[in-house]
Amino acid sequence: MGKFVITTRKNGECQFTLKAGNGQAILASEGYTTKAACLNGVESVKKNSADLSRFEKLESKNGKFYFNLKAGNGQIIGTSEMYESTASRDNGIASVQKNAPDAEIVDETAA
């Protein structure tokens, strides 16, 4: 079962990482100025991950593949790791769809 891990960045912002059942990071958020905003981001991932059209498939300048998960308003709520192939990227999307809806939230922030 997947989990959202909430951590604090060096600049004090909160971020979340969605990890698959095997512990591999499959989606990471931007930095949020408050924990409440970060938790809203987690809820947005849970809601939007069910809709395949919310996933934007991309290729980086160095030829690696990745994806963004977008909210209904078009804002990016999470970005994947880099993958060597489109098949691996697509497996990453499937993993987010499988793990995000029921993932537990683990808060590792100091507050």
N, C-alpha and C positions, 0 to 999 in steps of 0.2 A: 504494500500500500504506500502511496506517495505521501509526501509531507511538504508543507511550506515552512521554510526556516527563515525567521526574521532576525536580522543582525544589524549592528550599527557600523557604518562606515567610519573611516578615520576623520572625516569632516563632520561627524555627528549626525548625518542623515541615516534614516532607516532604509533598508531594502529587504526584499524577499527573494528567495531562491526556491523554486519548485524542484524537489528531488524525487526521482522514481523510487520504487521499492528497494532497488539494489543500491541506493545511495547516490546514484549519478545525477548531477545537476542537469535539468532539461529546460529550464526557463528562469531567467533572472530579470528583476525589475530595475527601473531607474531608482535614483535616490529620492526619498521623500523627507520633507522637513519635519513631519510629525508621525508618530506611530499610528495614530488614527487614520491618516491618509494612506499609510502603508497597508493597513488592514483593509481599507476600502479597495486598494489595488488587488489584494488577495481575493476578495469577494468578486471583483470584476473578472479575474481570471477564471474563477469557478463557474461564473455565469457564461462568459463568452467562449470558453474552450469547447463547449458543446456544438458551436456553429463553425463548421469547416471554412465558411467564407470569411471568417474573422482572421484566418491565418494568411499572412503574406509571405510567399516563398521568394527568397532572394539569393543572389550569388555575390560574394565579396570580390573585391579587386584582385585578390590573390587566388581566385578560383575555388574557394571553399563555399559551402552552401550553408544557409541558415534561414531562420524564419522569425517574424515578429507576430505577436498576437495583439490585435487591435480591438479596442472597445467600439461600441456602436457609433460613437462620435468620430472615429478614425484615429484617436490617440493611441499610441503604442503603450501597452501595459506590461509587456514582457518580450525579451529577446532570447533566442536560443543560443546554445554553444555553436561552434563551427563544425561542420560535417564534411567528410571527404567526398560524399556522393549524394545525389538527389534522393536515392533510396534510403540512405541513413537519415537524411533530413526528414523525409516523409515518415519514417519510423519514430523520429522525435516528436513530430506533430501528433501521431497516434498515441504516443506515450503521454503527452500532455492531456489529450482528450480522455484517456483512461484514468490517469492519476489525479488530475486537478479537482474534479467535482466532489470527491469524498476525502480529499487529503486533510490530514490533521494540521494544525498550526503549532509550530514549536517556536517559542519566543526566546531568543538567545541575547536579547538586548539587556543592558545593565539596569534599565529603569523598570 
